[in-house]
Amino acid sequence: MLTIFAPVRRTGLLLATLAGLLLGAAPARAFSLDDLTTHALALAAKPYQEPQSNLPPAFSQMQFDDYIRIQPRPEGFAWAQDATPFKLGFYHQGMQFSSPVPIHELVGDAVQDLPYDPSRFNFNGLAIDAEATRNLGYAGFRVLYPLNRPDKSDEVMSLLGASYFRVIGKGQVYGLSGRGLAIDTGLAEPEEFPRFREFWVRRPAPQDRQLVIYALLDSPRATGAYEFTLTPGDDSLLDVRARIFLRGAAPKVLGVAPLTSMFLFGPSQHAATPNFRPAIHDSNGLAIHAANGEWLWRPLNNPPQVVTSHFRADSLQGFGLLQRGREFSRFEDLKDRYDLRPSAWIEPRGDWGPGSVTLLELPTPDETNDNIAAFWQPDVLPAPGTPLALDYRIHWTRDEAALFGGGDIAWVRQTLRAAGERYQPNLVRQTDGSLALIVDFEGPSLARLPAGTAVTASVSGNAAVRIVGTTVQANPAIRGWRLTLRVQHADPAQAGELRAALAGPDGRTLTETWSYQLPPQPVPRQVPAPAAAPEPSAAPAAAPAQQ
């Protein structure tokens, strides 16, 4: 069945395109981002309609363990019998995935449905009545490609839930997620979650090594047209073209190219209880490449309360949530393989103008919660009817050093945290009440320094932190240098901010800027003193009312 933008009413150019397809009166024009942008603009002019659940109880009351038993059958993949290296496997509706997401394929100039069929799935012993699936649909889909071996298809991209997606490259496992758009993320009021309500996937030819996906985004205060071009590889690439329209009242926070990740603990913030794993995180830092060429590295925290940080980034060159440090010994986790989880680097295409990178850190007691978000926030929001047009590339990589493009700069290898200490006259170390932060830098600018070169540290902090000691020493184990700071959190009610970079004898900066935050501590709640006990009464107290 041929369809354009089903089930929404078609207007203008879209109607003419459909007429050409059906009647043969004019040559059909291939589906494009421009078509979808026209539709997103028309959708933004209409009142938002909340998606309605069509789930019967067997699926709406399903628990996670049962939901993940529903797996796509390989013979039910889209293009399973075609020579193309790409295949599509579908996610079934269930749990919170309560409304169907139409998925179409683009074949030449034609648009046709990929209809729901329960036979595409293996329900793995679940007692599901066939009648319960009669009016259901897909919740999303996954892309498969022979990434690691030419004779085996691997899952390389997943699109499921709201506007979330995940991508991996060769030898990687799923970790952090991308999103289409973030609205009012990190505020005291509820966050708004835009969703991809419909997809179009261009059927690839046998020789194609890229897959093009279109997505229509919808939410109470925004619509959007998205074009994704996926290129699987050692580092998989996702090129994104986004055209975003605001609807109704402007959001307080509009987050572009958002990333979502998890940080529980690591050497920069130890586990609350003993754990055989030295670290548990999908990402351990935010990296930013500013227009002036400066690189900044902010180690992540699992803070005691919600913390939002803003980094000025006019004409941004790039940002991302990275997993620095790939040795298995840093994690020691055979099950979850955090050492294989990718970093995600956002590379803007064109000038994004004035704005800032926002980092949101939430407290989490375990690794099941994504508690980290990062996104770019434009200073100026578009007027209704005017698109915010932004293009960018996402690198999903385990080669974080390559992001510097071979530049002559060193980066932060790791941040260690410990009790501050000093040597006594008897050579015994004794803690001095301070906090020690040990920062190892490595990279070409340091590795090429002649022995004996004088390297200095430029260190600064805000009023909430007091720096009581600084040392810089060569670290021959990594052909780099080590900076050790002893600091005190002078005002724990405020965030303590530290910045540091290393410079050579000529004053030239050799490293990226290390930017570290001591999160503010929750203010202890004042508990009122107990009231004086009442004098005994001759009459018994009244019985409490029955509810």
Protein Blocks (a to p, Z undefined) as FASTA:
>chain_A
ZZehiabdcehjlmmmmmmmmnopaccddddfklmmmmmmmmmmpccdddddfbdfklmm
pcfklmmmpccdfklpghklpmbfbdcddddeehjllbccdddddehjbccdddddfklp
ceehpacdfklmmmgccfbdcddddfkbmkbccdfbdceehjbccdddehiacfbdddfb
dchehiabdcdddddfbdcdddddfklcbdcdddddddfkbccdddddddddfbdcdddd
dddddehjadfbdcehiacdddfbdfklccfbdcfbfbdcfbfbdcdddfkopacddddd
ddfbdcddddddehifbdcdddehjbfklnopaklommlpccdddddedjebjadddddd
dddfbfkbccbdcddddfbdcdehiacdddddddddfblmlmnnopacdddfbdcddddd
dddfkopacdehiacdddddedjklmmpcghiacdddddddfkbccfbdcddddfknopa
cdddddddfblmbccddddddddfkopafbdcddddddddddddddddddddddddfbdc
dddddZZ
